[in-house]
Amino acid sequence: MQSLKAAAAALLAWLVGSVWLGDPMALMASWVALILVQATVYSSLLQAAQQFAAICAGTVLASAALAVTGSTLGALALTIPLLMLLANWPRFGDQGVFGATTALFTLATGAAGASAVGHRVGQAALGAVIGVAVNALVLPPIHLRDVRENLAALAREAGDLLHTVADDLRDPEWNAQSTAGWSSASARLEHRLEALRSARGWSRESLRLTAGPLRAVRRPARPAPPEEEDERWSRVTGHIRALTRTLAVAADEGRTPLPPDGSALQAYARLLELIGDACHTESRRLRGADGEGGPDGRGEAETVTETEAAMVRLHQELQDWLREHAGQGAARTTVLGTLLLQAENVWSETVPAGRPG
């Protein structure tokens, strides 16, 4: 949609500048309009101001340099280095380079008189107005769905990883190769978290200058989940990362910490599986905020209650195993205690009832 809007803005600018106004610099209007259909209305306005300032600087400096030197080469040598240095000024953002390109166009065409400068600046202003207007008035881009989708995907992938760890722990032969796969999967969770943060930034920017007008002309878009959800799943990601790192240390034969006994690991695997189920439930809830599904009422609530009861029983069983390991030495006790604490951390963030009792 944004691509088609950009093309439409360029065509409209050409019609207005060339066909209706008969301006010989109409190419400038189409060029500016094409570029200014950005991902958000706010960025279109910001870049319109930056680009217009850069174009004015490039046009005026190039014309002045040509008048002083009387030579296209001399004017290029005088203006391009200065304009490229000016392009690095932070106030120009990433639009500063248009000052140098405009100077090149100005000197290459030889149209550098006062009239040509006025035409070029006027067409740049016309293109900026058309580009911003098209982006703001024709289906203005609102980035809310990406936040929901990334949150739901993060919760789902966290549950998938916990299920994978649980399945591998049930195999008595799990080893460092298994933990390497978990580490890779937890790194992918970090990438998903970065994608969520990026989507949240786009969501905030897309609502600047547009939220009020949109409510006035049409039903407001369904809001994205609150930012507290981002922080919650950021903590979950960190806890899972720590959990897989602890298991990797325990699987390393050259390290002192030892993995818990087999029966304790089986109980721990079942606990991780249930926490993974809770993550999947949260994923469906987050996705349901977009009208694509979600909890199915009383049946879902009963399932959650049963899951919580099973988790409490497993938690108590693991506490008993921890006391038993305490009598066998510090190596296994340290690992089991750390793993149990990390599972509790994930549990407290993903289960609506809160911390385990």
TAQUIHU-V302772 format. One line per field, one symbol per residue. phi: phi as a letter, one per 30 degrees, with the letter a starting at -180 (. if undefined). psi: psi as a letter, one per 40 degrees, with the letter a starting at -180 (. if undefined). Layout:
phi = ???
psi = ???
This chain:
phi = .ddddddddddddddddcddciddcdeddddddddddcdbdddddddddddddddddddddddddddddibdddddddcdeddddddddeddhccddddddddddddddidbddddddddddddddddddddddddcchedbccddddddddddddddddddddddddddddcdadddddddddddddddddddddddddddddddddicddedddcaddddddeddedddddddeedddedddddddddddddcdecdddedddddddddddddddddddddddddddcickkeciddddddddddddddddddddddddddddddckdddddddddddddddddedcccedjddd
psi = ddddddddddddddddddddefhefddddddddddegadidddddddddddddddddddddddddddddehddddddddddddddddehdeebeedddddddddddddeegeiddddddddddddddddddddddddhghhhgddddddddddddddddddddddddddeheeiadddddddddddddddddddddddddddddddehedddddddeihiihiiiiedddddedddddddddddddddddehdeidiiiiidddddddddddddddddddddddddddeeeeaaifbdddddddddddddddddddddddddddddeeidddddddddddddddddddddhdeaii.
